[in-house]
């Protein structure tokens, strides 16, 4: 109860509104120039407890909004217990309506990550739009380390999935548990493996709104 009240006070002091709701313990770092914007009615709940496998000792959430970062909410969305959400300087994260991400999620944004409406994302999923380190190739070139990630509408993502920079996942796609997604996923397809490869097409997940 104490942590919930403290989090509410910190969010109102930092952001001036209650578009973000944090349940239970949390470590919050919000730079003065960071912002949360609402494009339609709704808010983000960070630390919800349904459909999760979070352990009692690891239920706290981390929220880091760095300078000039922007969290854009397109409706109600939820991120589960034990998750870490970090927007680096000038980064943007867009979350769709009726989208939920279960426990233990790691979302780190260097430039831009967009997640659509009615997405169902299981536990221990990691989403990153950057390598966050540079390296050189034999010819002396330096690969681009940051590329936008786009996840469409009504996408299912299984537990322990890793989604890396530059990936575009089409509407109604399904990502099997344990997959490492390094390339685009076509609309209405099922992919699995490391690296993920298409194993089925023409699917449409049934995902009712919460």
C-alpha atoms as one frame of an Amber mdcrd trajectory, in Angstrom:
protein
   0.000   0.000   0.000   2.790   2.429   0.925   4.678   1.794  -2.321   1.510
   2.247  -4.404   0.760   5.613  -2.808   4.382   6.743  -3.149   4.433   5.810
  -6.840   1.243   7.764  -7.481   2.711  10.844  -5.808   5.957  10.571  -7.805
   4.097  10.203 -11.115   1.837  13.184 -10.409   4.824  15.284  -9.364   6.889
  14.312 -12.398   4.200  14.196 -15.088   1.255  16.150 -13.717  -1.326  13.482
 -14.595  -2.269   9.860 -13.935  -1.965   8.267 -17.383   0.523   5.859 -15.799
  -0.505   3.576 -12.980   2.097   1.515 -11.129   1.057  -1.274  -8.788   3.265
  -2.250  -5.871   6.999  -1.646  -5.649   8.783   0.182  -8.437  11.979   2.045
  -9.215  11.048   5.196 -11.122  13.349   7.568 -12.988  11.664  10.250 -15.087
  13.620  13.163 -16.501  11.913  16.555 -16.459  11.744  16.777 -20.265  10.186
  13.295 -20.687   6.498  13.108 -21.547   3.528  10.746 -21.642   0.899  11.460
 -24.301  -2.590  10.101 -24.679  -4.048   9.775 -28.186  -7.295   8.251 -26.957
  -8.860   7.476 -23.608  -6.843   5.035 -21.582  -3.716   4.550 -19.541  -0.806
   2.202 -18.953  -0.792  -0.103 -15.937   2.721  -1.211 -15.029   2.851  -4.169
 -12.654  -0.445  -5.955 -13.193  -0.688  -9.503 -11.846  -2.931 -11.484 -14.174
  -1.583 -14.296 -16.385   1.947 -14.006 -15.020   4.583 -16.216 -13.418   6.398
 -13.455 -11.549   8.131 -14.581  -8.375   7.255 -12.816  -5.131  10.779 -11.480
  -4.578  11.014 -10.040  -8.114   7.673  -8.296  -8.521   9.004  -4.742  -8.570
   9.027  -2.851 -11.881  11.566  -0.417 -13.323  10.408   2.650 -15.260  13.029
   4.878 -16.887  12.009   7.810 -19.097  15.128   9.675 -20.102  15.487  13.234
 -21.441  13.031  14.150 -24.225  11.689  10.606 -24.399   8.022  10.095 -25.181
   5.582   7.376 -24.170   2.477   7.435 -26.388  -0.666   5.633 -25.206  -3.368
   4.770 -27.740  -5.699   3.230 -25.163  -5.584   0.924 -22.143  -2.520  -1.313
 -22.008  -0.762  -3.314 -19.290   2.760  -4.526 -18.565   3.204  -7.279 -15.991
   5.060  -7.630 -12.721   8.845  -7.685 -12.696   9.163  -5.790 -15.981  11.685
  -3.130 -16.987  10.721  -0.310 -19.347  13.485   2.068 -20.495  13.211   4.875
 -23.037  16.607   6.332 -23.833  17.140  10.017 -24.669  14.823  11.164 -27.522
  13.245   7.690 -27.790   9.545   6.980 -28.437   7.436   4.008 -27.371   3.890
   3.652 -28.705   1.498   1.200 -27.037  -1.803   0.201 -28.609  -5.254  -0.261
 -27.095  -6.147  -3.474 -25.253  -2.574  -4.742 -25.449  -1.012  -6.631 -22.554
   2.512  -7.813 -21.833   2.982 -10.408 -19.081   5.561 -10.634 -16.306   9.286
 -10.144 -16.691   9.204  -8.086 -19.880  12.240  -6.041 -20.921  11.577  -3.198
 -23.354  14.498  -0.913 -24.147  14.053   1.794 -26.762  16.869   3.840 -28.309
  14.818   5.357 -31.150  11.290   3.997 -31.652   9.227   0.922 -30.857   5.545
   0.693 -31.821   3.201  -2.024 -30.516  -0.306  -2.198 -32.010  -3.800  -2.868
 -30.658  -4.989  -6.109 -29.031  -1.551  -7.699 -28.815  -1.045 -10.587 -26.385
   2.578 -10.840 -25.291   3.657 -13.594 -22.908   6.186 -13.548 -20.049   9.934
 -12.872 -20.253   9.742 -11.221 -23.680  12.552  -8.828 -24.644  12.104  -6.087
 -27.262  15.024  -3.863 -28.321  15.466  -1.551 -31.300  19.234  -1.251 -30.976
  22.431  -3.248 -30.451  23.484  -0.412 -28.112  27.103  -1.054 -29.150  28.978
  -0.471 -32.395  31.366  -2.793 -34.220  33.270  -2.765 -37.498  33.207  -5.267
 -40.370  36.199  -6.541 -42.360  35.762  -3.770 -44.946  35.837  -1.125 -42.237
  32.123  -0.265 -42.340  30.123   0.211 -39.165  26.652  -1.413 -39.294  23.674
   0.676 -38.280  23.136  -0.125 -34.623  19.570   1.204 -34.232  16.474   0.485
 -36.349  12.798   0.976 -35.517  10.710  -1.991 -34.357   7.045  -2.196 -35.416
   4.613  -4.780 -34.047   1.198  -4.772 -35.752  -2.321  -5.339 -34.416  -3.630
  -8.576 -32.866  -0.182 -10.161 -32.635   0.562 -13.075 -30.314   4.081 -13.409
 -28.912   5.019 -16.480 -26.846   7.132 -16.591 -23.698  10.903 -16.024 -23.777
  10.840 -14.424 -27.228  13.578 -11.964 -28.252  12.692  -9.291 -30.826  15.668
  -7.380 -32.213  16.235  -4.136 -34.097  14.626  -3.411 -37.450  11.910  -6.065
 -37.163   8.423  -5.407 -38.571   5.778  -7.892 -37.431   2.586  -7.860 -39.491
  -0.982  -7.926 -38.162  -2.343 -11.252 -36.855   1.100 -12.882 -36.679   2.068
 -15.468 -34.059   5.604 -15.771 -32.657   6.246 -19.180 -31.061   7.770 -19.429
 -27.589  11.555 -19.148 -27.399  11.938 -17.588 -30.851  14.614 -15.045 -31.761
  13.143 -12.655 -34.309  15.732 -10.919 -36.483  13.754 -10.414 -39.719  10.313
  -9.158 -40.732   7.313 -11.406 -40.057   4.545 -11.399 -42.720   0.938 -10.677
 -41.777  -1.036 -13.710 -40.612   1.942 -16.031 -40.327   3.425 -18.233 -37.598
   7.198 -18.151 -37.040   9.381 -20.226 -34.728  13.013 -20.968 -33.953  16.388
 -19.252 -33.652  16.489 -17.438 -35.952  12.714 -17.458 -36.407  11.384 -18.922
 -39.661   7.837 -19.115 -41.049   6.109 -22.446 -40.380   2.496 -21.547 -41.195
   0.488 -18.829 -42.957  -3.112 -17.649 -43.146  -3.751 -17.525 -39.377  -5.692
 -15.016 -37.295  -5.394 -15.138 -33.482  -8.631 -14.849 -31.506  -7.804 -12.258
 -28.905 -10.797 -10.645 -27.107 -10.412  -7.165 -25.645  -9.820  -6.882 -21.903
